[in-house]
Amino acid sequence: MRNRAALNLATLGPLSLEQKLYAAASTGFAAVGLSQTELDEPGARGRQELLLSDLAVAELEAATGWMDASSTARSLALLRAEQVFATAAEVGAALVLAWPSDEPVEPLQAATYFGELCRTAAAVNVRVGLEFRASSATIRDMTTAWHIVEMAECENGGIVIDIFELYRGGSTLQMIEEIPGEKIFLAQVSDAPALPPRELDDRNRLYPGTGMLELEGFLALLGAKEYSGYFSLELHNEEYWREDPNLVAGEGFRAMRRLDMM
C-alpha cells in the first residue's frame, strides 16, 4: 500500500523551504503541500530542492480572487491562476486549491466562476480542488461547496475536505455521503480543542487524535467512498512553530499513522 501521508508545509511555520522539505522527507511523509511563493523565494532554489527531496506535491496553494464581482479583478486573478497551474504542471502537483472569497456571491454565479477556473487549469492537465472555509460568506460548508462543483460540471473540478473547517463552518460528517468518492480530491486533517466552532481559528489546530474532532468517523466515511487521495496534515499552530520542525513533523506523522492515514 502506498504512503498517502502529506505534510502541508505551513505546519512548520516561517522556515526556509529546504528546512521544511528535509523535515517532511526525514520523518516519513510521501508528499507535501506548499505554495508557489515558497517555490519562488528570492535567492532560493525551490524547484531544485523539491526535486532533490523526492517528495510528491499533494497540493499547491492556491487560486484566489476568482470569485471577485469585478470582471477586471477576476480576469487578473485568472492570469495569476494560470501561473499557479503552470507551476503545478511543472512540479507534478496532484491539484491546485481554490480558495473562496469572503464576500457574498450567488452560488450559481460562483459555479460559473469556478468553471472558468477549471477550464483554465484543464489546458495544462491540472485538477482544481474547491475548499470550503468558515470565513467565506458563500462557501462556508461542504454541501454548498459540492453543489458549486456539481453545477460547474468540470471533470477536473472537485472538492477539498478539511475536517477542521468542516466543524468550524457547521458542516456534518453525513454531508460527505452525497459526494462521489472520485470528486473528493484531498482530505486535510488536524484536530481541535473542545471549543464552540465560532471560537476556533487556525491557531487552535492540534495533532490528529489529540482533540475532539470525529476523525475516526471521518476516515470511515472516506473509506466507504473509496477515497484514494492524500491525507494532508495542516496545522497553523504558532506553538508548534516554536518547536524543532523535525520533532513537529515526526509527531504529526506518528499521529497520522496511529489513525491509519497511510
N, C-alpha and C positions, 0 to 999 in steps of 0.2 A: 504494500500500500504506500502511495506517495505521501510525502510530508506536505501537509496543507497549512502549516503554521506560518503566518506572515507577521512582520512587525512594522506597524506604522511608525516611521522614524520620529514623528512628533512626540512619541512616548519618551524619548531621551532628551528632549529639551534643546537648548541652544548650543549644540556642539558642532564640530566640523563633520561634514559628510563622511570623511574617512573614518572618524571615530565611531560614528553610528553604524556604518556598514560592518566594521570589524566586530562590534558588539553583537550585531544580529547574526553574522556568519559564525562566530565562535561559540555561540550559545545554542545553536541548533535550528534556527529559523531557515526556512527554504526560500522565503521571499520577503520583500519589503514594500511598504507604501511610502511614497515621497512626492515632492513637488518639483515642478520644472525649475523653480527658483533655486532649490538645493543643487540641482544638476548644473545650473549655470552660475554658481557662485563665482565672483571675480577672483581670478588667480587660482581657482581650483581646477582639478581635472575630473569633474564629476562623472562624466560618461566612462572615462577610462577606469576610474575607481570602481564604478558599478560593475563593469565587465570583469575586472580582476577579482571581485568579491565572489563571483559565481552565484550570486543571488538573482532570483527571478524578480520581476516587478509585478506585484499583485494589483496595485492601484497607483495611478498618477493623479495628483491633485493640482488643480481642479478647474473645470469650466465655470466661470462666474459671469454675471451680467446678462446672460442670455434671455432672462425674463423681463428685462427693462422695458418700460412702456414707451420710451423714446426709440423710434426706429433707428436714429443715428447712433445712439448709445448701444443699441442691440447689434447693429452692424459692426461696430468696433469690437464688441465682445466676441462676435463670431470670428473676426480676424485674429483676435488673441487666442481663441479656442483652436483655430487652425494650427497655430504654432504648438500648442499643447498636444494636439493629435499627432502632429508630425514627430514630436519628441517621443510620444508613446510608441509610434510605429518603429522609430529608430532603436529604442531600448527594449522592444518586445513586451511592453506593458500589457497586462491582461485587459485592462479597461481604464478609462478616464472617468473620474467622478464629476457629476454635475451638481453644483450646489444651488439651491433655490434662493430667490430673492426674499428679503424680509418684508417687502412691500406686497400689498394685496393685488392679485391678478386673477381674473376669472379662470377656472380650471380648463375650460375649452381653449382659451387663448394660451394658457401655459402649455397645453398639449401641442398646440401649433408650433410654439416656440421650441419646445423640446424636440419635435420632429425635425425642425430646421437644423438643430444642433446635431442630431443623429445622422442626418443626411450628409452634413459636412464631415463627420467622422468616418462615415462609410467610404468616402473617397480614398482613405488610406487604410481601410480594413480595421478600424478601431471600434471597440464597443464603448457605450456610454451608460453609466450607472447613475440613476437619479436617486439622490439621498434626501430623505425627508428629515427636517430639522425642526425642533420645537420653537426656534426663533422665527421661523417663517410664517407669515400671515396666511399663506396659501397652501404650502406643502409641509404641514407640521405632523401629519400622521401617515401611517402606512397605507391605509385604504385610499386616501387621496392621491398619494404618490403612484400607487398601482394603477388607478383609473387614468391618470395622466399618461403613463407609459402605454396603457392599453389603447387609449384614444389616439396616440401618436402613430401607432401601427408601424413601428420600425423594427426590423429584425435585429438590429444591433443595439436596440434600446432595452434596458432592463432596470431593475431596482436594486438598491443597496439597503441592507437592513442592519442598522446599528442598534443593538439591544438597549443601550443607554438612552438613545434618542427615542426608541420605542416607548420606554417607560416615561421619559420626561415629556413627551408630546401627547400622552394619553392614548396611545395605541394599545392593543391587546395581542397576546400571542395567537389567539384564534384568528386574527386577521391574516395570518400567514397562510391559512388554509385556502384562501381564494386565489393565491398567486401560484402559477405554474412553476415547478422547480427550475426549469430551464431559464426562467426570467429573473431568478434571483442570482444576480451577478457577483455579489460579495456579502459576506457576513462580518460585521465589525463587532468585536467583543471587548467587554470590560465589565466591571461591577459597580455597585453604588451603595452608599450607606443608607440606613433606614430613615430617609427624609421624604417629605412630600415632594412630588415632581417639581413644583414651582420654586422650591428652594435649592434645586440642584443646578450646577453648571459644570463645565468641563473639568474644573479643578477638583471635583469630587470623584472623578473616575478612579476605580480601585482595580487591583488584580482580580481576574476572574475567580469566583469561588470564595471571595472574602467579604462579600456584601449580601444584599437582599434580593438581587435580581434573579429571575427564574431561568437560570442558564440551562439547567438540565432539561426543562420543558422546551426551551428554545431549540436546543440541539436535537431533541427528539422529533420536533416538528420538521426541522430541516432534513433530518434523516429520512423521515416519511416522504418528503418531497424529492428524495434522491439528489439533494444538493451536493454538487461535486466541486465547488469553488474553494477559494482560500478562506481561512478564518484569520482576520486581521486584528491583532491586538492594538487597540488605540486608547492610550492614556494621555491625558494632558495635566497630570497631577504635578504641581510645582514642587511638592515634597519629594517626589521621585527624581525630579531633575537635579536635586542637590546631592543625590547618591551616585555611587560609581555606576556608570552606564552598563558595564558588563554584569554587575550584580542585578540591576533592574531588568535587563533583557533576560538574564538567566532565570530570575524568579518568575517573570512573565511566561517564559517558555514552559517551565515546570508546572505552572498553574494551568496552562492550556493542555499539557499532556495528562494531568490528573483528570481533566474533564473529557479526555479522548477527542480533542480537537486536532487531530493529526490526519 
